[in-house]
Amino acid sequence: MADVDGERRLVAGVDSSTQSCKVTIRDASTGAVVREGRASHPDGTSVDPRHWWDALGSAMADAGGFDDVAAVAIAGQQHGMVALDADGRVVRDALLWNDVRSADAAAQMIDEIGRKAWVARTGLVPVASFTGTKLRWLRDAEPENAARVAAVALPHDWLSWRLRGYGPADESPLGPDLDALATDGSDASGTAYWDPVRREYDGELFEAALGRELRVAGGGAGTDGAVVVPRVVAPAEAMGTLDGDVELPGGAVARAGLIVGAGLGDNAGAALGLGLGPGDVAVSLGTSGTVFGVTDTEVTDPSGTVAGFADGTGSRLPIVTTLNAARVLEVIGGLLGVDHDALGELALQAPAGADGLVLVPYFVGERTPNRPDATASLVGMTLATTDRAHLARAAVEGMLCALADGLAAVERTGVEVSRLLLIGGAARNEAVRAVAAQVFGRDVELPEPGEYVAAGAARQAAWALSGSLPSWSIATTTIPADPHPEVLERYRAAAG
C-alpha cells in the first residue's frame, strides 16, 4: 500500500457500540495508531439514533478530525432496529440488541416457521435480540408506526448513510435517498431475514416479521408498500465516495473524496481487528459477552445456541452471545463499593470455586440460554462463603462460566478451537485472566490492549482504499492453562 508523495495514508475505523462511539485513525500500511477519539452514548435499550450521529461527530473531533483521512469504515452494535419513513426520518427510537420486549414475538415466529427452517434459511433461531423479532413487535404493538416504515436499517447502516451525506432534507446535503442505504453481510446476517449461505435476503421471512414485502435498495421499483432494506456490499467494496463535504454535529467535517467502506457488525469487526482465521476463537468481555470464531464451512445449530453469522471477509462467524458480562462485575463491584481492579483483588483472596458459592448472573434476563425473563441467583451461601472475597470470586467465575458454556456450544458445531483469545475491557483485570485459564481449562492468549472493533473497521477501510486486506501485527501474551473443571460443573448444576 504505497504512500502518496512520501506521506503515509491514513484510514479511520469507528466502533459505534452500545455505550460509546470510538474512533481510531491508523496508518493504512502498518496499522499503527496515529490518534483516537471517543464520545459517550446514552444508556437504555431504546435510543434515538440522533445520539449516535452526535457522538460520531464528537468522537471525530476528539480524534483530530478526518481532513487527512483517505477512507473510513463504521462497525456498529448489531441487530438494532432503525426504522425510517419516506422522508428519511426515524419513525421511533431504535430498539437495541439488549431490548427483550420482542421475546414473545420471537416465540411466535419460531412456531410459525419452525426451528429447523429458520436455521436452514438464516443460520439462526429467532430470539429477542434479532431485528426481525423487533419488526414483528413493532407491527403488533405499534401498528401506526409500522405503517409509516419505508426502510429498515441497522445502526452501522444508518450512520454510514448519514456520513455519506444522506438523511432528512433539512439535515443533509443529499436528502432522503433510501436507495442509497447499504450494509455488509456480517450485519445483515444478524437480522433473521438474510441468508449467509446464498448471501441474499429472504423476503418471506421479512414479510413474516413486518407484514410487508421488502425491496433491496437500488434494485429498482417494487410493489406498492414495499419496505427498503440496504443493499449488501462485498467486504472489500466501498459504499461510496463523498462528492462534497458533510458536516457533522460538533463541528466535525467529512471531506469530499473520503471513501466509506462497507462497515460491519461489531463482532465481525473485532474478528477482523484481531486477524482471526480458522481455528481461532475469541471471548469478548464487554457489556455483553460473546464467543466467536472464523470458519470456512457452513455452521448450523438447530438448538439456536450458536448463530451462524457471516464474518467481515466472506467466511462464517459462528457466535454465542450472553447479555451479562462486564455488567456482572459492575453490579457486584457496586454492591461491595469497589471498582473493577479492587473487585479482582478481592476475588483472588478466595479459592477457585469460591468454596461452593455460585453466582448465576442473569441480571437482565439472558439471551444464551434464551431466558429473557430470568433473574440472577446466588447459590451456596454459608457462614464461610458469605463474605466480600467469596462474592467477588463468584461474580468473576459466573461471568466466565456462562461464556465457557458458549465455547462448548461452538465446539459442538464442529468448529475447531486451536487458539483462544480473551478481549474486552474486563479482560484487563488480573483476576479475570487467572480465572479464565481455570474455567476454560486451556491456554488463554491476551492480545495487547486495544479497541479491536474499531481496529477491524479501520482495517476494512484500508482494504477498500487499496483493494487488498492489509496484515497488521498484534502482540499477545499467554496465560497457561490451569484447569479447575469443578468450577464449571458447579455452575452448570446451579444454572440448571
Helices and strands as residue ranges (DSSP letters): E 10-16, E 20-27, E 33-40, E 46-47, H 50-62, E 69-76, E 82-84, E 94-95, H 103-113, H 115-122, H 131-141, H 143-148, E 151-153, H 155-163, G 178-180, E 182-184, H 185-188, E 194-195, E 200-201, H 203-210, E 214-216, E 227-229, E 231-233, E 238-241, E 246-247, G 249-251, E 253-254, E 259-261, E 264-265, H 266-274, E 280-285, E 289-293, E 307-310, E 316-322, H 326-336, H 340-347, G 354-356, E 358-360, E 377-379, H 388-412, E 419-423, G 425-428, H 430-439, E 444-447, H 452-466, E 476-479, H 485-495
